[in-house]
């Protein structure tokens, strides 16, 4: 019997907390093994980072010539920070000893003069700073690092770039994207896996024909994990902690939050917490109520900045209306006009409250959707 909590969310999901994704793992692994760049697009909190960490662990175990470098661009706010962070992580991943890092960095940068910083643990706390004026003249030595190192060491370096959409906020972002594409598209010995948490921004960067990263590699859209897998997973996690739940109730937990990976784990954990021995519908209802109570203030604040038109549009979406720009829907929900519906929809997408998935507009946060329908709409 396990003593730790049986469900995991809010952090990388590994080992026995990881659910299915066998087809995605096989497809992405095959593409990366063939040195084909991969872009993964999905709504936030669908487990993209966990998926790539699992793929990395499996491929590195099978083939010592493959090395994964993970770079989280959430930490970067401008082009200068990108270059220094990118160079630091590539070299840190490729060489384990700090002496090697110093020696190789000096060899790689023939026109740039790097400065090195070390912390209390030099194997982990290692960073490079560069003369910004020199970097601006020619960033080639930095952007070619993955290819140069892959060739020199005879390895296949896979550079995983998380929160990639953040580069859209850089000054002269379009010009910066052109630089990245110009160098990275020539690389033959390394490959790139790109993903981010803002679906609409990622789609803008990779799907628009006018953008530099259009057709950069294989674009994949992550789908939801099937309810059948969640049913088995939830039941097994209850079982391992000495508690019981019927398969149909386990399936019901996942269905309640639209089979969304993050929220299935969260709701299942809430239900498990209030279950003493055997879970019934009473425990599921209580677990859900506890979560809604926990987020009540946060969800209320999320609505504070919305206009009446945006709130009315959310009501229409929550109640399953499909023809949002139709005259009947506009009249029923006081949406003013089809043009105002389109503007309100775009605003809600930008605020990351809704998005389009499989040609259907949906709430990004299924827990927020439940709260909006069962609590907010009853009060208004």
C-alpha angles and dihedrals in degrees: 000000000000123000098196123085108280098222132057132203138149091043137062108297112225142163115358092359090067114098124209116294088147094143093047092047092051094046097046092043091053092050094048092045086056090050092246114148116242130207116190119198126186140128117286122280094024093124103260094144093046090049094054093045089054092048090049093051093050097044094045089050092052098041123029089194091070119082126181122210116194118205120181108202092193084091095058125082103173144016094267093055089048094056095047094044093044093051093045095051096044092052093041091053094045098048124039100192119072091221089058091049092055094046096046095043090055089050095048096048106065097155099027124066110218125205118208132215127193131189132202089291106046092189091062107018099066127133140163128218123193139196102266095207091055093045091052090056093056127352092180096113091055099043092046094052096101091052095043093048093045090054096043096048096035092237137125108240114200111199111205113198115194124191087019092162088074090082087071087073095056119107109264088009094170092055090048092051089052090055093051093048094046092058103030095051089063094055115111104168101050134041140207133231112194128188141146145182099245107076098188093051093047090050089050092054099044107028103045112093092217094059123094095235095054108129092003091142142316113331114210129185115213113227130204121275110256117257090237091064092048091050092056094042096050092046092050093048091052090048094052090057095048096258130118135225130168115242092241091054091047088053089048092057091056094043091052090066096037094257089288106165098223096044095042089058091044096048092042089053091050091050092046090052094058094042114097101184113328125029118226133172087272091064092046091052091047093047090052093046090052091054093047090050090048093054099036095104093043093050092046091054090049089064095048095086096046124104122232090254091053091048091049090050090052089053090053092049093046091053092051101253109166104182096061095165093046118117094240093053093045091052095043095052100030094245095156099217144346089259091055090049090055092047092047091048092052090049092051091049090051090050088052094237096118137013140172117262123174088352091302126111111232142166111264091214111051091191090056089050091055091048092047093052101038102035114016098041091048090055095050 
